[in-house]
């Protein structure tokens, strides 16, 4: 997992710097995306090669990171950077990382893995819960904060 | 618990939350197929023109990279203009050119802008960096609205606009949005503009909201925001109410601007209007919407003429003293 976090940070950072250089060239969207994607592929090739030579097997397994998704992450983060500034985009990237780590921790938790694989019907129950959640019309916790001014007097 | 007390108090005041707005109003009253009408400002403008609703004049639209070279021809005869993405959201990507200086342009905040910068900005708009979902977009070049003397006193740069929320053709809530130094001339609340509630019956300003707090003075100019009367208020209400018949969207936010020469103009429409208007008006949207819905039920859901709808809204949403809270709220409890 440490490897995953490091790789995500590393690749996103390199991708962002490539992207910020491309900004000067004023390219069209598709061309820009393709170049960033190429760089992501090159980075991964290099990383898995080094991992193999140095005998670090975990380098190989995380090198199977979804490339296109990483490219889109880089593109999104850099757009947020342009529109809302560096702090905001770091916040977004960190949020993505934290969510990914939490999902990972949950997915490798043996009791849960066992439970879901033995009883796949649980997934249907989950979707039932989500349907219920979709019908919730009440306030969100953040809204209790947001509209606080309306009940203070 | 503290939270449950807040929740009950908000319920009692008929405050609408995001989930409720999305589920019970937007999904229910706004057909997805009608969204392009309001998400694409070019279509909105065309539709408004056909119906005889006043909008800022369109000088030109640029949809392709090659088209950018026609920019100088479009703006040749105009000293000032606005460039905006046709499918932008939240006021992003809007560039206001207020004047010229030799071969350069001067933005509304006084910055000197070169032609290349202008062209690069348009190129960005076309490739879709400001559009919802990153689709290719068009850049609109249009008339720059100059606000009236009255509004200049209580706003900082930029042009204030009037947001009116219309449910099934009935105006339910209105506020004036004033740009601040922080919002950089933009009138969007989440970028730091302030919202000032309006009395629907008279167009008189009430208290204001800034970053979810209640305020009484403009943070930059320190002028009091309450007690001013919006000119041509009748016309504003009528414009807003007519936008429902025009688009068919049942829950609609109508943005109007007040031009020094031409009076009220329709700037854009919004199919997912924000909820902070409630803090500005110090009244719940749910409470007001329920009144309209009960009224429509009693009418058997027949569409009434504009004048009648406005009269109904004015009668029920006038803020003369404290807002009455004696409405039956059986329909609002979860």
Interface residues (C-beta under 8 A of the other chain):
Chain A: X26 X28 X29 X79 X82 X83 X134 X135 X136 X137 X138 X139 X140 X141 X143 X144 X145 X146 X147 X148 X149 X150 X151
Chain B: X3 X6 X7 X9 X10 X13 X15 X17 X18 X19 X20 X23 X24 X65 X92 X120 X123 X127 X128 X129 X130 X134 X136 X209 X212 X213 X214 X278 X279 X282 X284 X334
